[in-house]
Amino acid sequence: MADFEKLISRAEILLTRLEGILPQAVPEPDWQAIAWRWQVIAGRGQLVAVPHPHQIKLDAIHNVDVQKAEIVRNTRQFLAGLPANNVLLTGARGTGKSSLVKALLTDFSEQGLRLVEVDKQDLIALHDIVTLLCNRPEKFIVFCDDLSFEAGEPGYKALKVVLDGSVAATSDNVLVYATSNRRNLMPEFMNENLETSYLGEEIRPGDTTEEKVSLSERFGLWLSFYAFSQDEYLTVAQEWLQYFGVLTFAEIERKAALEFSHTRGARSGRVAYQFARDYAGRQGLAKSS
């Protein structure tokens, strides 16, 4: 009897050690949330809820009215169960591409819209992510921010499969919205335009160029964003100043806003926001001194 008890004790110790070695079960996502990030924890990917999503309203995004109208229309079709497209937002940095996608969540979460943010290096898990989402009643936007690929990156083909489908049909409750500073998501080189030249051992180098262009073509809706004019930049800067409590926008504020944009080498909504934070902070500090 004593030997049997020792055997049971040793077995319990062994099981305890094995539990520490074996991978833990991935927890069920918190489906009460409205936004998640795909994160790899202890070598296993999982949807981690974002406790405080960025709450920006569509009305707060300016100078992109045409692009806003198109992505809102496409999203409303999606929420209504109608055919809708994956969306690629490309163009000048800081012009509201990412903010526009985040604002969709703010305005449409009560209608069942949800957002899953996936970093480029995690795109190889897209099939697993879609499998997790496909049987849910909500509508999911898989959001890939600042997207671009170098040759040979594994996430490139994973994204192509989700956009175009493979043997299995794509899920009706998942769309991909991606932002990028360039339309073609993989780099192109001048010598790839020379159809008759040889690139290493490749027989048909022109096919490589077509392959690189083909990913962006799998997005059904392209929206292009452009650098702000001076007047557009100043309008947004004034609105952000008002948001931060600076109610005047006289010559001194205009001059400060333009000087700030010159130091950044760009005029955009992001630069206008950064200027307003800087200027309002300086004014507040001066008043408290």
DAWO-V317524 format. One line per field, one symbol per residue. ss: DSSP state (2 for helix, 1 for strand, 0 for the rest). phi: phi as a letter, one per 20 degrees, with the letter a starting at -180 (. if undefined). burial: # if it has 24 or more other ideal C-beta (glycine too) atoms within 12 Angstrom, else .. A space follows every 50 residues. Layout:
BEGIN
ss = ???
phi = ???
burial = ???
END
This chain:
BEGIN
ss = 02222222222222222222200000000000001111111001111110 00000002220000222222222222222000000011111000002222 22222222222011111002222222222222200000111111000010 00022222222222000000000111111100000100022220000010 01002222222222222000111110000222222222222220000000 222222222222220000222222222222222222220
phi = .fffffffffffffffffffefffffffgffffdbcdececlncebedfe fcffecegfeddmcffffffffgffffgfemegbdfcddcpgfmeoffff fffgffecffenfcccecfgfeffegffffffefeeffdddeddeleace gnfffgfffgfffdndfeffffdccddcdbecfeecfdcgfffegeeddm efecffffffffffffffefcdcdccgffffffffffffffffeneeebe gffffffffffffemacbfffffffffffffffffffef
burial = ............................#....######.....###### ..#..#.#.#####..##.###.##..##....################# #########...########.#########.##....########.###. ....#########......#################.#...#........ ....#..##.##..##.##.#####.##...###.######..#.#..#. ..#..##..##....###########.###.........
END
